Every structure is written in C-alpha cells, then in structure tokens.
Amino acid sequence: MKTHRVWKFGPNIDTDALAPGHAMKYGIEKIAQHCLESIRAEFAQLVRPGDVIVAGENFGIGSSREQAAGALIQLGVAAVIAPFFGGLFFRNAFNLGLLLITCEQAHTLEENEQILIGERADWVEASNGRRLTCETIPDFLLDMVGKGGLLPSLRQQLAKNQAAGTKHHSESATP
C-alpha cells in the first residue's frame, strides 16, 4: 500500500486560490503553476505526484470553475481530505477524476505526515498507526476516479457497449 505525504491547509480554501483568476486565460498547465500561490507560494513547485491535501471545512468553496480540481490533478495530487467540501467543487473533482475524502477528523493529520488511504477510501491511517474513519464513497464515484473521471469512464462504457453490439450483431447475422 502506497503512503502519501500530507500538505495541510486551513478552512475555506476557495476555487480562486486553487485556480487564480489571473491565470484563467491560460491552459491547465499554467493555471496549475499558480495553484494555491496566494496561501502557500511554494506549493505548486514543491508538491509531488501522490501527495495529498488535508484541509479544514469548505474546501473548494466559491465559483464553479472546474480548473480548480484540474490544477490539483495536473500537479499529481492523489486526494483531498477534509470534513466537507464546496458542492460544485465536489462534483467537478469527481467528474475530473480527483478523489475527495470526507473525514471529520482530518484536522488531526499533520503537515508532512505520511499516511495510508484505505482501498475504498473509507479510512486514513496516520503514521503513528491511528486510523481515522471517513465517509463511504459510492462505488460509482470510486470507479469514475479510477478511470480518470466522467469522460474517460463514459468513453470506456461506450466502447464496451459498441463492442458488445458488434458481437451481438455478428452473432445474429450468422445463419
């Protein structure tokens, strides 16, 4: 099981901090370079693939810009753990394939701590062995994250349906 390094933030991190307005005229690569710069200037340069963000309540509040979740994905953030999330951000994150873990005790995790995330993301284990129980994520959302988001998930399902239809059509055409 892979460990993840924690980046800890406070409450009320809004989508403007995740995807700053001044960078919105650029592509996601450039937007990601400015992710969270108003709170921690070094974040985008120092975050590594597989790291997680642990935050206070209301992570992702604000405007509906999907680039907020997209910037975190671009930077390789594996998950965001918080007591609760902004509603539009929650929807956008799963649609883009970013795992959000709702955990009431997220605040007990520490900066730079190495954590484990349960296979179903229903628990997080701190480096001291303490296990935090998290809300269960519906299977369809976990599946969507595993496939890289809503569009890749739909593309895979469409390809599967087309292959099944072709197979069924060719079977019914056989004399």
C-alpha positions in Angstrom: 0.0 0.0 0.0 1.4 3.4 -1.0 2.0 6.2 1.5 1.1 9.8 0.8 2.7 13.0 2.1 0.3 15.5 3.7 0.1 19.2 2.8 -2.1 20.8 5.4 -4.3 23.8 4.8 -6.9 25.6 6.9 -10.6 26.0 6.2 -12.4 27.9 3.4 -9.9 27.3 0.6 -11.8 28.7 -2.4 -11.6 27.9 -6.0 -10.0 31.3 -6.7 -7.0 30.2 -4.6 -6.9 26.9 -6.5 -7.2 28.4 -9.9 -6.4 32.1 -9.7 -8.4 34.4 -12.0 -5.2 36.0 -13.5 -4.2 32.6 -14.8 -7.5 31.5 -16.2 -6.7 32.8 -19.7 -4.0 30.0 -20.0 -4.2 26.3 -20.2 -4.3 24.0 -17.2 -0.6 23.5 -17.1 0.0 27.2 -16.5 -3.0 27.5 -14.1 -1.6 24.7 -12.0 1.7 26.6 -11.7 -0.3 29.2 -9.7 -2.4 26.8 -7.6 -2.6 27.9 -4.0 0.1 30.6 -4.5 -1.9 33.2 -2.5 -1.8 30.8 0.5 1.5 29.0 0.1 3.7 30.4 -2.7 5.8 27.2 -2.8 3.0 24.7 -3.1 2.9 24.2 -6.9 6.7 24.0 -7.2 7.1 21.5 -4.3 4.1 19.2 -4.4 4.8 15.8 -5.8 2.7 13.2 -7.5 0.9 11.1 -4.9 0.9 13.9 -2.2 -2.5 14.7 -0.6 -4.0 17.9 0.7 -5.6 17.9 4.1 -7.8 20.9 4.8 -10.4 22.3 7.0 -14.1 22.6 6.2 -15.4 24.2 3.0 -12.5 23.2 0.7 -13.3 24.3 -2.8 -16.0 26.9 -2.0 -16.6 29.6 -4.4 -17.1 29.7 -8.2 -17.8 26.6 -10.3 -14.5 26.7 -12.2 -13.5 23.1 -12.9 -9.9 24.2 -13.4 -9.7 24.3 -9.5 -9.8 20.5 -9.4 -8.0 20.2 -12.7 -5.0 22.1 -11.4 -4.7 19.7 -8.5 -4.8 16.8 -10.9 -2.2 18.4 -13.1 0.1 18.7 -10.1 -0.4 15.0 -9.3 -2.4 15.4 -6.0 -3.8 12.0 -5.2 -6.6 13.1 -2.9 -8.0 15.9 -0.8 -9.2 15.1 2.7 -11.5 17.5 4.5 -14.5 17.5 6.8 -16.7 18.7 3.9 -16.3 20.3 0.5 -17.9 23.1 -1.6 -20.8 21.4 -3.5 -19.7 22.5 -7.0 -16.1 21.6 -6.4 -17.1 18.2 -5.1 -19.0 17.5 -8.3 -16.2 18.8 -10.6 -13.5 16.9 -8.7 -15.1 13.5 -9.1 -16.0 14.4 -12.7 -12.3 15.1 -13.5 -11.1 12.1 -11.5 -9.9 13.7 -8.3 -10.5 11.7 -5.1 -12.2 13.6 -2.3 -12.3 12.0 1.1 -14.7 13.4 3.6 -13.2 12.9 7.0 -14.5 14.7 10.1 -11.1 14.2 11.9 -9.0 15.5 9.0 -7.6 18.3 11.2 -5.7 15.7 13.3 -3.4 14.8 10.5 -0.1 16.8 10.4 1.9 18.6 7.7 4.4 16.3 6.0 3.0 13.2 7.8 3.0 10.0 5.7 -0.5 8.5 5.6 -2.2 5.4 4.1 -5.6 5.6 2.4 -7.8 2.6 2.5 -8.5 0.8 -0.8 -12.1 2.1 -0.7 -11.0 5.5 0.8 -13.2 4.9 3.9 -10.3 5.2 6.3 -7.0 7.1 6.5 -4.2 5.8 8.7 -1.7 8.3 10.2 2.0 7.4 10.5 1.5 6.8 14.3 -0.9 4.0 13.5 -4.1 6.0 14.3 -6.9 5.2 11.9 -9.5 7.8 11.0 -12.9 6.7 9.8 -14.1 8.5 6.7 -17.4 8.7 4.9 -18.0 5.9 2.5 -17.7 6.9 -1.2 -20.3 5.3 -3.5 -18.8 2.6 -5.8 -19.7 4.5 -9.0 -17.7 7.5 -7.8 -14.7 5.4 -6.9 -14.9 3.7 -10.2 -15.1 7.0 -12.0 -12.0 8.3 -10.2 -10.2 5.0 -11.1 -11.0 5.6 -14.8 -9.8 9.2 -14.7 -13.1 10.9 -14.4 -16.5 11.1 -16.0 -15.5 11.5 -19.7 -12.9 8.6 -19.7 -15.5 6.5 -17.8 -18.2 7.2 -20.4 -15.7 6.6 -23.3 -14.9 3.2 -21.8 -18.5 2.3 -21.4 -19.4 3.4 -24.9 -16.5 1.3 -26.3 -17.7 -1.6 -24.3 -21.3 -1.2 -25.5 -20.2 -0.8 -29.1 -18.0 -4.0 -28.8 -21.0 -5.9 -27.3 -23.3 -4.5 -30.0 -20.9 -5.6 -32.8 -20.6 -9.0 -31.3 -24.3 -9.4 -30.8 -24.9 -8.1 -34.4 -22.4 -10.5 -35.9 -23.9 -13.4 -33.9 -27.4 -12.6 -35.1 -26.2 -12.3 -38.7 -24.8 -15.9 -38.7 -27.1 -18.4 -40.5 
